[in-house]
Amino acid sequence: MLRRSYDYVRVVIARYTALNGRNTAAAITLYGFIALFALAVLAIAVIGFVSSEERDIAERIVGWLGVEGAAATTVTDAVDTAQDSRNVATVVGLAGLVWVGSSFALAVASAYDNAWQVPTRSVRSRLVGLGWLGGAFVIIAVGGFLTASIGSQPAVLAVITLLVSLVADTALWVWTSWVLPNRRVPVRATLGPAIVGAVGLETLKVLGGYVVPQLVASSSALYGAIGTVFALIAWLWVFGRLVVLLTVLEVVTWERAHAEIEVIVRTPARGRDRT
């Protein structure tokens, strides 16, 4: 059993390296980072609409985020600017969110297609990506609502809260694997890697909830507002590698279950015989 587990891990690592997983993960990190900015612009625009008469909204947001120093100043300035230029921010935020959001989906889809060695979609890829984003938003919203509802109960239910969150994360990964890749496999084939992904994503949530705010605070004190960027990139850097790792796990698991592997043999082209 231990030997089989070791061989499995070795194959996964070798496949990750062979597929140049670092570059694929870097693309996910980049587009995820850009998507966060588009989402921030949209959020600021919405704040500008709903809080045009509430001048203390910036201070309350800073308190909710738990940031201080240069990062707190950046948030305050952004909200104050949104209250003065709501229309432009809304147009830019919506257009940017649609474009870079679909680009982020394309980066994740490319990771799956690359792992499965299938061609990527060309014509309707952005529409599929937007559909995935919509479904992912629903799953995250429902999971967040359920965990928040249970979390408000006594601490004894903490285990149930964790289980509900893991179920929501698993559903998110299954949805991703079912919609984005340009291939079709049974849903049950994606369940094992999705559970691994759920545990990984839950770990990242803990890091995002406890470690990242501390990184933001310390980095902001040392580097100013750009310290926040460093902390976000660090989180997305790990997330991108988690996505690529899950795609490799999915393919390797499928190949072992079905004893299938694709072997490509390259031979030199034969020239015309000379007689």
N, C-alpha and C positions, 0 to 999 in steps of 0.2 A: 504493500500500500504506500509506504513511504517512498519507495523507488518510483512508483508510477506518478506520485505527486511531484517528485523532483523532475522527472522527465517532462511532465506537463508544464511546469514553470519554465524549464529550460527551452522548450519549444516556443512558448509564448514570448519569452525575451528575445529569442533568435528571430522570430517572425516580426516582432516590433522593430528590431534593428534593420532587418531586411527591407521592410516597408518604409524606412526612413521616417519613423514615427515622430521624431523630434521636429522635423519641418512641418508635418501635418498638424501637430499640436500647437506649433508656433502660429500657424494661420488661424486656428481657433482662438488662441489667446488674443491675437491682433483684432480680429473682427468682433470678438466679445467685448474687448475694451472700447472699440469705436461704438458698438451698439449701446454700451452703458452711457456714453456721452449723448447719443441721440435720445435715449430714454430720459436722461437728466434734463435735456432741453425741453422735452415734452412735459415732464413733471413740473419744471419751473414755470412753463406757460400756464399749466392748469392752476398752479399756486397763484400766479398773477391774476387769473380770472376770479378765483374764489376768495381771494384775500386782499382785494384792492382797498378795502376799508380797514383792514386789520394790520396795523403798522408793527405789531409785535410778533407777527407770524415767523419772522426770521429767527428771533431769539428762541422761540419755542422749538423750531426745527433743529437748531443747534443743540438744544437740550436733549431732544429725542435721539439725535445721532451720537451724542456723547463726545463730540469733538471739541477741541480748544485750540487756542493760538492762531496760527496762520490759516489752518483749515477752517476754523470757525469764521474767520473774516471772509474767506472765499465764499462760504455758504451764504453768509449774510449779504454780501455784495450781489450775489447771483439772484437772490430772492428780491432784493430791493430793485434791481434792474428789471426783473420780470414784471413787477408791479407797475413800472413806468412804460414798458413796451410789450404789452400782452399780445397784440395781433401778430407782429412779426415773429415772435417766439413760437406762437402756435403753428403757423405755416411751416416754418423751418423745422420745428420739432416733429410734426406729423410726417412730412416728406422724408426727413432724415431717418426717423424710426422705421418707416416702411422699407426704405432702401437698404440701410445697413443691417436692419433686422433680418431681411431676407438674405443678405450676404453672409451673415453669421450662420444662418440655417444651411446655406450652400457649403460653408466650410465644414460643418458637422457632417453633412451628407457626403462630401468628398472623402472624409475619413472612413466612412463605412464602405463606400464604393472602392476605395483604394485597397482596403483590407480584403474585400470579397473579389477583387480583380474584375470588376464589371465597369462598363462605360457609364459615365455620369449622364443624367438627363440634360437636355439642352434647351428645348423650347419652353416647357412648363416648369422648369426647376424653381423659379422664384415663386410661382403660384403654390407649388407644393410646399416650399419653405414657409410661406405666409400661413398656409393651412396648418403646418406643424406648430408654428408659433402660437396660433390661436388655440389649438388643443392643449399645448403645453401651459399656456396661461390659465386655462380652465382647470387643469389638473393641479397646478401650483396653488391657485386661489382656493379650490375646494380643500386641498390638503392643509393649507394654512388656516382656513376657517375651522376645520375640525380640530386641529392641534391646539388652536387658540381657545376653542370652546372647552376642550378637555383640560387644557393647561390651567384654566381658571378654577378648576376644582381642587380638592385637597391633594397634597403631594403624593399620596398613595397611588394616584393614577399616573404617575410619571412614566411608568413602564408602558402603560396603554398609550400614552401620548407618543412615546418613541416608536411603538409598533405601528401606529397610524401613520406617522411620518415616514417610516420605512415602506409601508404599503404605497403611499402616495409617490415616493421616489421611484419605487419599482415600476409603478404604472407609467411614470414619466419616461423611463428608459425603454419600456416595452413599446410605448407610443412612438418614441423616436426611432427605434429599430424597425418598426412596422411601416412608418410613413416615409422617412427620408431616403433610405437606400434604394438603389435601382435594382432590386432583386426581391424575391418572395420566398420566405421560409415560414413554416408553421410558428405560431406565436409561442408555443411551448418550447421551441428551440431557443428562443431569446430570453426565457424566464431566468435561467441560471445566471448568465452574465448580468441580467438586469438587477438581480438581488445583490450581486457583488457591487454593481454600480450604485445601488441604493445605500449600501453601507459606506462606500466611499464618499458619496454626496453628503450623507449625514455627517460624516467626519469633517468635510469641508464646511458645512453649516456651523459646526461647533467652532472651527477655526475662524470662520467669518464673524461669529457672534462674540467671541472672546479675544482671540489673538489679533485679528485684523484691527479692531478699534485701538488696541494698545500700540500696534505698529503705526497706525495713522497718527496717534498722539505723539509718539516718540519721534517718528520721521518728520512730522510737521514742525516740531520744536527744533530739529536739526537742519532740515532742508527747506523749511517753509511749506507753501501750499503744494509744491511738487512731491513732497513726501507722501501725500495721499495717493498720488499716481503710482508710486513705487509699491505701496501696500496692495492696491487693486491689481496691479500687474502680477504680483507674487501669487495672489489667490487664483487669478485666471490662468497663470502658468501651470499650476497644479491641476486645475480643472481641465485644461486642454489635454494634458497627458492622461488624465483619467478617461476622457472620451476615447482617445486612440487605443488605450489599453483595453477598454471594453469591446471595441470593434475586433481587436485581435483575439480576445477571449471567445467571442461569439464564433468567429471563423474556425479557430482551432477546436472548439468543442463540437461544432458541426462535423468537421472532418473526422474527428475521432469516433463520433457516434455512427457515421455513415461510411467510414473507411474510404473517404474520397480525398484525393489530393491532385492538384493540377501540376503537371510537369511540363515545362517548356524547354525544348531542345533546339538550340540554334546551330545550324550548319552553314558552312560557307557556300555562297552561291556558285553554282557550276557554270563555268563559261562554255562557250561553243567549242566543240571538239575540233581540233586542228588535224587535218590529215594531209 
